Amino acid sequence: MTPQRPLALVTGASAGIGYALAGQAARHGHDVIITGASPRVHDSAARLTEATGAQVTPVQSDLRTPEGVDQVWAAVTSSGRPLAIAMLNAGVSLGGAAFVDTDLDDELNEIQLNVISQVRLAKPIARDMVARRTGRILFTSSLSATTPTPYETIYGPTRAFVYSFAQSLRQELLDSGVTVTALLPGATATEFHERAGMGGTHFGDNSWKNDPELVARKGFDGLMAGRDHVIGGDRATWRAAIRQRILPERIKAAQFAKASRPR
């Protein structure tokens, strides 16, 4: 009998970093459940299956709602298989304007997805893994977690929450057999900034950004190595991460504003 492949979950995996993370898991011997808010998640699952030979199960769900989170967890439990890896990657941004000009409902939706859904989904995942004394969890944060993010005002704080949450949970679970890793990508060549309304800013140009496959590979390798966090990107991203540790907040805010302010 052929041994059953371990199971991985990747949220926000219709495209971009999430899709690449799912590909990493599939190519490293896992079957994968992927989630996305749009019907595109079904096409993405089919493409991953064709490319890797893995069983890739799509779940179309809105993680901004409790029902959407429950739908994802139900897909995991109904598989009848233990979850070996959870990569909680789903997230959005809202930029291209100052805070006083953006829509409050859009920002509350951003917080629901980037923060609340992470906590809601991490709870049953962590409890299940701790009960089995095995498992790996990856949270996608951002290098934006380490700086103020003017003109993308809510995004940076939501990613700072995720980074701190991941580090806190990791410490609590040190002796549980479960590892927790935070992935901090730098700017990545995906649809992310265009969808955030930032196409008219420096971040709207993908030509200088990291390849999502590189970011995902670094994240997956760090997860499997049990690292506490991973800077997702090239040498320039590493240098930026080092600068963020030493620069005053006002300087970082001014630098970020220069890149994110609408032209």
N, C-alpha and C positions, 0 to 999 in steps of 0.2 A: 504493500500500500504506500502511495506517495504521501510523505508528510505534509500536513496542512501548513500553508504559508502563514506567517504572523500577519496580524491586521494593524493597519495604520489609519488614522483619521486626519484629514487636512481640511481646514475651513478656509473659505475664500479662495478656492482652488480652480475657478473657471479660467483664470488667466494669470499672467504675471508671476510674482514670486511664489504664490500658492500653488499654481500649476507646476512650476519647476520643483517645488518641494515634493509634491505628489509623485513626480517623475523620479526623483531621487529615491523615495521609499520603494516605488515599484521596481526600479532597477536593482535595488539592494534586497530583493527577495520578499517584499511585502505585497499583500493585497491591500487595496486602499478604498476607503470611503471618502469621497470628496463632496464638499458643499459649495453652493453658490446661490445667489438670490435670483438669478435670471435663468431662462431655459438653456442658455449657453452651457451650463454645467453638464448637460447630457452629451453634447457634442464633445466637450473636453474629456469626459470619461471615455467615450468611444475612441478618441485619438490616443489617449494614454494606453488603453488596452491594446490597440493595434501596434503601438510603438514598443511596448514592453512585454506583452504577453501576460500581464498581471490581470487579476479580476479587479476592476475599478467600478465601484458603485456610486452613482450620482444621487445626491439629495438636494433638491431645490427647496430652499427654505430661507425665510427672512429672520436672521439672527437678532434683529433689533427687537423682536417680540419674544416673550416667554414661550409661546407656542412654537416658534421657529427653533428655539434651542431644544425644547422637548422633542421635536421631530428628529433632530440630529441624534440626540442620545438614544431615542427609540430605534433608530436605524442601527446603531452600534449594538444595543442589547438584543435586537431581533436577529442579528447575524448569528447569535449563539456562540460567538468566538471571543476570547479575551482580547482586549485592546492592548497592543504592545507599545504603540507610539501614538501620541496625540500632538498635532502641530496646529496650534490655534493662531491662525494667520489673518483672519478676516479683519478688514479695517478700511476706513475711508478718510478723506480729508475734505476740507472746505476752505478755499482760499480765493485769491484774486481780488479781495476787497478788505477794507478795514472792518473791525468788529462792529462798529456802529452802523455799518451798511449791510451786514449780512443778516440772513433770516434766522430768527431764534429757533424755529422748529427744525430747520436743517441742522443747526448745531446740537440740539438735543438728540436728534437721530444719530449724529456722529458719536455722541457720548454713549448712546444706547449700544451701538455696535462695537465701538472701540474699547469700552470699559465694562458696561453692564453684562454684555453677552459673554465676555471673557470669564467673568466671575461665575455667571450662571452655569456655563458649560464646564469650567474647571472643577466645580464642586463634585459632580458625580464621577467625573474622570478620576480625580485624585482619590476619592474615597474607594472607588473600585480597584485602582492600582495598589493603594496601600493595603487593602484587604488581601490582595494576592501577593503583596510584597515584591512586586516587579512592575516596571513600566518606565516610559520616558515621555516627558512633556516639553514641548518647545513653544514658547510664546514669541510671536513676531512683534517687536517693539520698533524702534527706529533710532537712528543717530539724532533725530530731532528730540528725543527724550532728554538730551544733554544740553539743550539750549532753549532760550525763549524763541518763539516762532511767530513774530509779528506778520500780519497779513495772511497767516495760516493759524490764527490765534488759539483755537481750541485743540488743534491736532497735537502740537508738542506736549501740552499737559496730559492728553489722553495716553500718549506713548510713554510719558514719564511714569504714569500710574502703572502701566503694564510692566515696565522694567522693574519698578520697585516691588510690585506684586510677585513677579517671578522670583526675584532674589529672596523675598520674605518666605515664599512657599518652599523654595529650595532649602532654606535653612531648617524649616520645620520638618522636612522630609528626609533629612540627611541619613538617618538610620532606618529608613523604611524600605529600602530597596528601590525607591523611585527617584529618578533624577529630574531636575528642572533646569532648562537652559533658556536664556533670552537671546534672541537674534536681533541685532541692531543694524539694519541695512542703512547704507548711505543712499543718496539719490540713485534710483534704478530706472533703467530704460523700459518702462511699462506704460500703460494707459493712465497710471495713477494721478499724475499732476494734471493731465488734460481733463480727466473726469472731475477733478477738484476745482475746475474753473481757473486753472493757473497757466493755461496755454500761452497767455500774453506776458509771462514773466520769464526770468532766467531759467526757472525750473521747467518751463514748457519745452525746452530743447533737449531731446534725448541723446544728442550726439556725444555728450561728454560724460554720460552716466554709466553706471555699472550694468553689466549683463545680468539679467535675473538668474540665469543658470549658474553663474559664479556665486551670486549671493546665496542661492539655495544649496549649492554644494558645500559652501563654508558652514552654513547653518546646520545642514544634516550631519556633516562630519563632526561638528562641535557637539551636537546632540548625542551622537553615538559615543563620543569620547567622554561624555558626562561633564562638559565644561559649564561653568556658571553663566557665561555670556560669550557671544561671538560678534565681532565687528564684520558686517557683511559687505565686502567690497574689496577694492584694489588698494595699492599702497597709498594713493591719495586719500582714500577713505580712512585708512589707518592714521595718517598724519592729521586729518581733520579731527578724528576722535581724540588724539593726544592734545591738540590745541584746545578742544572743548573742556578738558580737565583743568586747564590753567588760566584761561581767559576770564576776566570779569563778566558778569551777566550783561552789563550795559554794552560792553563791546560786542559780545556775541549777538545781542539783540539788534544792534545797528548793522552788523554784517549780514545777518539773516534778512533783515528788512530790505537791504540793497538788492538781494536776489529775489525776494518774494513780492516786492511792491509792484503793482501793475504798471506797465510802461505807458 
